[in-house]
Amino acid sequence: MRKALLLLFLLFFLPPLVTVIYVSASQGTYNFGSDPAVGISDNGVVCTPSGERTYSFTTHAVKGEFTFYGGQFFSGPPVNSPSFSVQLNAQLFTGHQVYWAQDVALVKSSGSAYVVVAVDNLWNFTIYHAGLQGVTGNGIDNGTFYEYAYPTRFVTRAPFTVTAEMVAITQGGHPAVEMFFSFSNSTFSTSFQYDTVVIPVGGYSFFGVGLPSIYPDDIEWVVGGGGGGSSLSVNAWSATMTAWYRHDGTFYVLTGGSPISHDTGESATGISETWDNSQMIVQQTYGGITCSPLWTAQAHVEKEKDTLQINVLPDGAEWLGKLVGPEDECISLTDGGSLNTSSLPPGQYTLTVNLLVAGQEVYSYSYPFSVGKPAEVTVTSPSGYFIANGVEYKSNSTYNFSVPVTITFPQVNVSTDERLVYSYSLVNNEKEEEVSITSGGIYNVTAEYVKQYYVNFPFPVKGSVNGVNGTLDTGWYNAGDEVEVFPQLVNLGEEEANVSGSSFTVESGEATLNYYYLYYVNLSQGTYVFIDGNLTYFKSGFLRQGTSFSVDRVFNVSIGEREVVSSNVSNVTVISPLFVEINLKVQYLVKETLPNGTSLEWVNSGENITFPKVIDEGEERYVINGTDWYVVKAPENLSPPYLLQFLVRATLPTGNVTQWVDNGTLVRFPMIYVNSSVRWYTNSSVFVSSPMNVTPAYVLQYFVTLKLPNGTIKGWYDNGTKIALPHVINVKQGVRYVTSILCVTIEKPINSSPQYVLQYLLNETLPNGTLTKWVDNGTLVRFPMIYVNSSVRWYTNSSVFVSSPMNVTPAYVLQYFVTVTLPNGTIKGWYDNGTKIALPHVINVKQGVRYVTSILCVTIEKPINSSPQYVLQYLLNETLPNGTLTKWVDNGTLVRFPMIYVNSSVRWYTNSSVFVSSPMNVTPAYVLQYFVTVTLPNGTETMWADYGKPINIPSIINDTDVLYVLSSEPIALNHSITPVYEKEFKVSIQYPNGTVTRYIPDHNSLRLEYNAPFYDTVKWVGTYQVSNGGEVKVDSPIYEKAVVTFNYLLLIPIVVILVSFLFLMVRKRSADLN
């Protein structure tokens, strides 16, 4: 990843039984015009209210935390998968060399879950395209970069959190980086160190920002593609992240706050970022990339009474506050904070808030303020409490307050209609409406209150309070106020109040008021009415409450005319505003003369008189002959015309009918149609001159319609009539109609076509003769099968639809009866000559068992009774290292399992086999093998070797003068192995009594020594020229010879001794002789 991760997506698909999975990357070049990675980055620049500030710093630890809540995303080429990376990247400085260290979380979507893998990389950025050599750790140094992937994969659902941390250390005198990783979700959490990367150079190590480097240097925690320089495309996204550096043992939020980075090869689009200062996190959502800094670093102080609220942006950065005044004080402001000034001594202060980066100041903010001398205040108040600078205190006590201090007193409600209201205060006996103390000292504050009553007036009136004229209304009045109410008439809309003069002193919530109400009475039109019993013409006006009011009366104009007055109220007492609807009507006297008598009545002018339409007199009646109403406009004598009618009762077949008939009418009785096809027939009549009971003669008839093939019978027929029908109706040659109905009895209405069947003459020519017969029209005639014997027959499925006279010769087919017995049943039945019967290729008996045949079909040329040959097979499920293989195997087969080649240098080897006699699930034993190139001292050998097992190579290699001895068995972990052999050289030593040859390890010492008589001298000649007992270094083949010579110098002391002895003996003898 600093320039591009290797195709890390392959990591997700390697078999889980591989113990360690390595990742790699390919180094590229910077492209600042391409899309950036998105996250939080510090490149040594921070925005402040006064502009950009640049800085540089070093740290020994960096850390990033990322929480993912879900999204839709895809990494393009070369990854082409739903994956992304979260990278903690930083430049590592080690003396004169610069490296790029990466601690990465690789995330891949898998259905509704995610797979998370921890990966670390190290690159050499000392010069362009620099390589690595000898870097060690859990991973691999491939010469271009170092790579390692933690073998444990975390499978999880969202949300989940990953944390990456890199710590620069010195290990064994070499710079190194410790890689840490944390993973957590709602049910699981783990933290671990998964790698230590050691760089084989001398010196120290630290991470740096703003230091000299050929590459842009920063510390970043960013989201990009899933490796290989890929670009991440986002359609939905929800995540948060934060990144820190460590200084003096504390982690601080990165100061720069850049939301993008071009320093890694991976990029991202579709992620928008905002900084949440309250939570100290970057909020990531779907949207356009944020190009401006995540924050403008700044501080701000708000003073509220005795508290200074200190706000900083960004929270979590390295903030330091210093208070300068009578007493200096330093304040740590990592997350902002507050300062209470009430305990500070009086004086002038300056609060300075500094933003530091690794102890260096990059921004400063100052806030001056002062603290005054406190005031000792004794407060006396009937309210029980007071408010000082917004804080509630109990009264009748003494307090010390920082100045300035403002004291207020509350209103006290004794009850709903009584209260105490603050009026003023005595401050050291001086009257003040508002208490504001601005300097120190001793103060006595006494609050003065006024008692008030809530006085209720029924309505506003004019009067005076304590001699001051005005309008008196419901409200609060001081106790003891003198109230006077003036005499007055108060208009209240549709009512008035007549108020007489009065006065009272306020001692409670009750007002003393003398008055009575007058209500407005309104008539719809003026007329004479009774007011308190007096008849008076009245239209509208105010009447006193309790007045008696009455309206109704009658006034005679002449003998046949009068006026009537009425209203919606007749006799009421006025207790509220009143509207009276007046109704004034003129009435006339009308006389009505009818057949059954005479009547008189008063009728309103213009009203209608309605006469009775019918006047009943038993079995005769009178019916009005004209209009039944008359409009009254004057006194009248009215005699309307009427007709005489008699009641006639007729007994009909359908029931009794009673009807009024005019006197002198000839009544003809009608035919009675029950419906359109049933009727009662009559020609009877009667003359009406009185009430009558009549029973006319009727006959029941039905309407009949009979439709025959050659015509229609139609008409009314008496009930019980019989109509004869023809049995056969010949139409033409070979065509006729036939019915079995001989006659129709009329007992109900009939509209039908008696059932006649159309028939045609059919001549059938069959293999066994000719048949002639009448066949109903529309009949499907099926021709019969002809059996020769029990297994041979003539079959036809021919048929003919008869719709005309016909001569037919049906087609027949020769068939044979076939019986084919299969393992799972029998095929049995009739088959056409020449038919091919397809046999099932596979017959499944049960789970994992079947029969198979190579016979595809049987040709039918005669009757058959046979059993085709089937082979029994069983289902074999093979669980192999590269997947599961399911296949069918013949019963009794010996199955040998294949070797599986992953590629040209990796394979799975087995010599397993299984004898199949039933359905089987088999997991053959496989061994992972690498194709290994072994570099031996005497050449190169290639072989397949079991992964993780010792390789079978020669333990000793004899190369004439040099012997190579294997020091330890190599393990097959890589494709290229150079076993460690210890070199031994051939050493040949020739002694006087023989030659000794042996092999001695390289760099050993060899002592050349031969035990000869003392008089002999031994010298060694050959590869080395040394004296006896000398040591030589074995670093090549050695050939040495011991050369023994007589040491003549040893004879000199012997001769001297002998001569001396002889001399002494001669002297002694001479002495003895003397």
C-alpha positions, 0 to 999 in steps of 0.5 A: 500500500504506500503506493499499492498493496499486492492483490490482497483480495486473494487473501480471502480465497486461500484455503483455511488450512494454510497456517500463514498467508503473506501479502505483498505490494508493488511499488509505484509512483505518486499521482497527485491528480488522481482520486485521494484516499479519504480519512484524517491526515496530518501533513504538518499544516493546520488552519487557524483563524489567522491563517495556515501554520506549518510545523514538524514533529516526531513521535514514537507511536501512532494509532487509528480507530475505525467503526463501520456501520454498513455500506455498499461499495466496490473496489475496481481493477485489479481487485474487482471485489466488494472490499476496502482497506483502512490504512494507518500510514506513517514515515519511519526515520532511522538515522539516514534512512527513511521508511514507509510503515503501514498497519492495515485492516482489509475488509471484504463484504461476504453476503450479509457479513464482512471478513476482516484481516490485519496486514502490515507492510514496510517500504524503503523511501530513502531514495526513489525505488529503493529496496529492502535487504534483511528485514525480519519479522513474521512476514517476508522481505522480498527485496522490494518491500516487507509484507505480513498478513495475520493468519486469523480472519475475523468474520462479523456483521456490522457494526464492528470496530478495528484499531491499528497502532504502530510503535517505533522502538529499538531492538537489539540496537536496530530500529524496529516497528511493533504492529498492534491490532484490535477487533471488536463487535457487539459480542467479541473483542480482542487486542494483540501484537501481531508483528515486530519488523526489525530493520538491519541497520544501526540507530534509532527510529521514530515517526515524523511529519514535516521532516526532510524527505523525497516523498511527502511525509504525513501520518494518516488513517485513511480509507481506500481501495482493497489493494493493488492501487485500486479505487473504492467506489461507494454507493452507501456508507456509514462509519466513524474514525479517529487518529492519534499520535503519542507525546509524553505517554499521552495520545492526542488527536492528529492536529492537521485535520486534512480529510484526504491523502494522495500518499497511498496508491489506493483511493476512494470516491463517494465518502463525505466527512465532517468532524464531530467535536463533541465526540472527537470523531470523523463522521463518514457518510455517502456523498462528495469528497470533503476537500477543505480541512476538517476544522479550523483549530481555535479556542474560545472562552465564554464568561458566565458569572464566576465560570469561564467556559473554555471551548477548543477545536479540535477536542482531544488535541494537545491543548495547554492552558495557562492562567497568569495573574496574582497566582500562576496556574497551568491547566490541561485542556485536552477536552476543553473545560471550565474554570471557577473564578470565585475562589481566585484572589482579586486582581487582573488575570489573563487566560492563555490557551495554546495548541501544541504539537509534540510540545511545540506551540502552533496556535495561541488564544488569550482571554483577559478578565478581572476578579474583584474584592468580595462583598459581605451581604446580609439579606433580610426578606419576608419572601424567604429567599432571594436571587444573586447573579441568577443563583437562589439563596435563603434570606435572613443570612449573611453571604460573601459575593464576588462583585459585581453582584445583582440581587433580586427578590421574588413575588410571593403568592400567599393565596389565589387572591392575596400576595406580597409584591416587592416594592424596594430595598433598603441598602445600608438604610438607603432606598434602592429599587434595584440592588446592584453591588459593584464593590467590596464591603459590608452591606445590609439589604432589607427587602420591603414588600406590599400586601395586595388583594385580587379584587373582583368587579363584575364589570369595569366601572368609573370611580377612584382609588385613593382619590385618583379617578379612573376605570375600576376593573378586576385586578390586584389592589394594595391593602388599605386602598380607598375605592369610590364607585360613581353613580352611572349607567354601564352599557354591556351590549344587549344589557345595561347595569344601573350602578348607584354610588358606593365606596369601600376600603380594600381588605379582601378580594370582594368589591362593594358595588350596588347595581341592577341590570336592564336587558334589551327587548327587541320585537320583529315588528311594533305592536301592542303588548302587555308590560307589567299588565299594561297594554302599550305599543312597543317596538324595542328598548331596555326593560329592567330585570324582572319586568313582566312581558306578554304579547298574544291577543285577538281583534275582530275587524267585522262579522266575517273578518278578524286579526290574530297576534302571536309570538315565540313567547307568550308571557315571560319575565325579563331576565336576559336580552330577548328577541320576540318574533311577532306574527300578525294574521288576518282571518276570514269566516268560511261556510262549507256545504258537503253531501254529508253536512255543513261546517263554519271555520276561521281561515287565515287570509291566503290559506288553502281550504282542502275538501275531502276527496271521498265521503264514504257512506257504507257500500256507496260513496261520494267522490269529488268531481273537480279541484279539492282545494280553494284559496280563501281571500274573503268570507265564503259559502262553498259547495263543491261537486261530488259523484255517486259510486257503488261498491262492486265485489267480483269473484275471479279465478285469480281472487276476489276483486272489490272496486268502486264503480260510477252509478249506471256503468256497464262493466265488461270483465276482462281476460285475466293474463297470469303472464304472457303464456297463461290466461283466464278467458271470458266474455261476461259483463254486468250493469251497475245501479246498486252495490253488487256481488258477481262471479263471471265464468272463466276458462284456463288456457295456455299458450303453446309453441311446438317447434318441429324439424319441418314446421311449428305448432303455435296458439292458445290451448285449453288446459288438458288438450292433447297434440299428436307428434310424428315419430320419424321425419325423413328429410332426404336420402340417408338423412332423417329425424327421429323422436320417441315422443308420440303426443303432448298433453297441455297442462302448462305453457309450452315453448319447446322443440320436441326432442328429435334426433338428426341421424345419418346413414353410416357404412363402415368397412372393417377388416372383418366385414361391413356394417351399415347403421343409423348414427346420431348427428355429432356422434364420435364413432370409435372403431374396435380393436381386432385381437389375433391372439393374446399377444398380437392384435390390430389396433386403431384409434381411428374415429369419425365424427358423423355430420353427414351420410358416410362410407368409412374404411378406418386405418389399423396398425399391427401391435405386439404385447411387450414385457421388459423387466427393469431393476425398478419395475416392469415396462408392459403393454402393447406396442406398434410393430417397428416401435423403439422403446427407450430404456431409462439410462439411469434408474435411481434406487435410493439415495446414493444407489442407482442402475445404469445401462448402455442399451438405449432402446428396444425395437418391437418386431414381435412379442417380447418378454426380456430383462435388459442388462443394468450395472449397479452404481454407488455415489462416491462423495470425495472431499478433496483439498480443492473442493468436493467431488461427487461421482457415480462408481460401478459396484466393486470398483477400486477408486484411486485418488488423483494428485491435485496440482494447485500450480506448477510448484504446489500440489496435494499428494496422495496414494489413497484408494477405496473399494466401492461396494456401497454409497460412500463419503470419503476424505482421502489423506492428502499431503501438501507438497512444494516443488522444492529446488534444493541448492546442495554444495555439489549442485542443485536438486529438484523434488516434491517435498511434504510441506512443513516436513524434513526434506530427504537429502544426503546427510553427507556429500563426499567430494573427494577432498571435501566432505559436506555434513548436513547440520540439520534437516531442512523443512519444506516451507519455501520453494527454494531451499539451501540446506546448511551443510558443515564443510569437512576437509580430508586430512591425510597424515602419514606416520612412520608406522602408517597413514591415517586419513579422516575428515575434520570440520572447517575452521577446526584446529589440528595438532600434528604430533608423533611420539618418537624416542627422545633421540629422534627429531620429528618434523611435519612436511606437506601442506604445512611445514610445522614442528612436532606438536604444532597446530594448523587451521583446517580450511582446506584439504591437508596432506602431512608427513612426519619426518623422523631424524636422529638428533646428534646433538643429544650425544654431546652431553652423553659423551661429556658424562662418560668422559667425566666418569672415566676421568673420575675413575682414573683419578680414584684409581690413581689415588688408591695406588698411591 
